[in-house]
Amino acid sequence: MVTKVIKEELLRNSDSIEEGIYCAGNLCIDTAAHQVTIGAREVNLTLKEYELLMILIRAKSKVITRTQLLSELWRAGHLENDRTINVHICRLRRKIESDPAHPTRLLLVRRVGYKLREI
């Protein structure tokens, strides 16, 4: 018999590999091809950047807290420092924003978290 914790983990993992195309404006993720594009330009992401972007794009413009991001990205709880999220957000912005210093797509909602805006 599978324990409740293992069942929850299997459900989470099955969600993360669900095939489809997710878009926020002209930014699209093709999960079957594991490919991210902005318009016609392909964007190369690390695994954590890809997972972070998937969480944000599935949230459909809703704000995701740092705590939620930490628990989703590092399910086993290996990280306790939310500054790690800031580093990954910064790296992701360099790849998906036209001006990472003045982001228009990947936004910080002060004292709450982050959200992905369609542009």
C-alpha positions as CSV (number, residue, x, y, z in Angstrom):
1,M,0.0,0.0,0.0
2,V,1.3,3.5,-0.9
3,T,1.4,6.0,1.9
4,K,-0.3,9.3,1.7
5,V,3.0,11.2,1.5
6,I,4.1,9.1,-1.5
7,K,0.8,9.5,-3.2
8,E,1.0,13.3,-2.8
9,E,4.6,13.2,-4.2
10,L,3.4,11.1,-7.2
11,L,0.6,13.5,-7.9
12,R,3.0,16.4,-7.7
13,N,5.4,14.8,-10.1
14,S,2.7,13.8,-12.5
15,D,1.6,17.4,-12.6
16,S,5.1,18.6,-13.4
17,I,5.4,16.3,-16.4
18,E,2.0,17.0,-17.9
19,E,2.4,17.5,-21.6
20,G,1.1,20.6,-23.2
21,I,1.9,24.2,-24.2
22,Y,1.7,26.9,-21.6
23,C,1.9,30.5,-22.7
24,A,2.0,33.9,-21.0
25,G,1.8,36.4,-23.8
26,N,4.6,35.5,-26.3
27,L,6.5,33.4,-23.8
28,C,5.6,29.8,-24.3
29,I,6.7,26.5,-22.7
30,D,6.3,23.3,-24.7
31,T,6.5,20.6,-22.0
32,A,6.7,17.7,-24.5
33,A,9.8,19.2,-26.1
34,H,11.0,20.8,-22.9
35,Q,11.4,24.0,-24.9
36,V,10.9,27.6,-23.9
37,T,10.4,30.3,-26.5
38,I,9.8,34.0,-26.6
39,G,8.2,34.7,-30.0
40,A,10.5,32.8,-32.4
41,R,13.6,32.9,-30.1
42,E,14.4,29.8,-28.1
43,V,15.5,30.4,-24.5
44,N,17.9,28.0,-22.8
45,L,17.1,27.5,-19.2
46,T,18.6,25.4,-16.4
47,L,16.3,22.7,-14.9
48,K,15.5,24.9,-11.8
49,E,14.9,28.0,-14.0
50,Y,12.6,25.8,-16.2
51,E,10.7,24.5,-13.1
52,L,10.4,28.0,-11.6
53,L,9.0,29.3,-14.9
54,M,6.5,26.4,-15.0
55,I,5.3,27.2,-11.5
56,L,4.8,30.9,-12.4
57,I,3.2,30.3,-15.8
58,R,0.7,27.7,-14.4
59,A,-0.3,30.3,-11.7
60,K,-1.8,32.4,-14.5
61,S,-0.7,35.8,-13.2
62,K,-1.4,35.0,-9.6
63,V,1.3,35.9,-7.0
64,I,3.3,33.0,-5.7
65,T,5.1,33.5,-2.4
66,R,8.8,32.7,-1.8
67,T,7.7,30.0,0.6
68,Q,5.5,28.4,-2.0
69,L,8.4,28.5,-4.6
70,L,10.8,27.0,-2.1
71,S,8.5,24.1,-1.3
72,E,7.7,23.5,-5.0
73,L,11.3,23.7,-6.2
74,W,13.0,21.9,-3.4
75,R,10.3,19.4,-2.3
76,A,12.5,17.6,0.2
77,G,13.1,20.8,2.1
78,H,16.9,21.0,1.4
79,L,16.9,24.7,1.3
80,E,15.8,27.0,4.0
81,N,17.0,30.4,2.6
82,D,14.6,32.3,0.5
83,R,17.5,34.3,-1.0
84,T,18.1,31.3,-3.2
85,I,14.8,32.2,-4.9
86,N,16.1,35.7,-5.6
87,V,19.2,34.3,-7.3
88,H,17.1,32.1,-9.5
89,I,14.6,34.9,-10.3
90,C,17.6,37.2,-11.2
91,R,19.0,34.6,-13.6
92,L,15.7,33.8,-15.1
93,R,15.1,37.6,-15.7
94,R,18.4,37.8,-17.6
95,K,17.0,35.2,-20.0
96,I,13.4,36.3,-20.5
97,E,13.4,40.1,-20.0
98,S,14.5,42.6,-22.6
99,D,15.8,44.8,-19.7
100,P,16.4,42.6,-16.6
101,A,17.1,45.7,-14.4
102,H,13.5,47.0,-15.2
103,P,11.5,43.8,-15.5
104,T,8.1,43.9,-17.2
105,R,7.3,40.2,-17.4
106,L,8.6,38.6,-14.1
107,L,7.4,40.9,-11.4
108,L,8.1,41.2,-7.7
109,V,5.1,41.9,-5.5
110,R,6.7,43.4,-2.5
111,R,6.3,41.5,0.8
112,V,4.3,38.8,-1.0
113,G,6.2,37.0,-3.9
114,Y,6.4,36.9,-7.6
115,K,4.1,36.7,-10.6
116,L,4.5,36.3,-14.3
117,R,2.8,38.9,-16.4
118,E,1.6,38.4,-20.0
119,I,3.1,40.8,-22.4
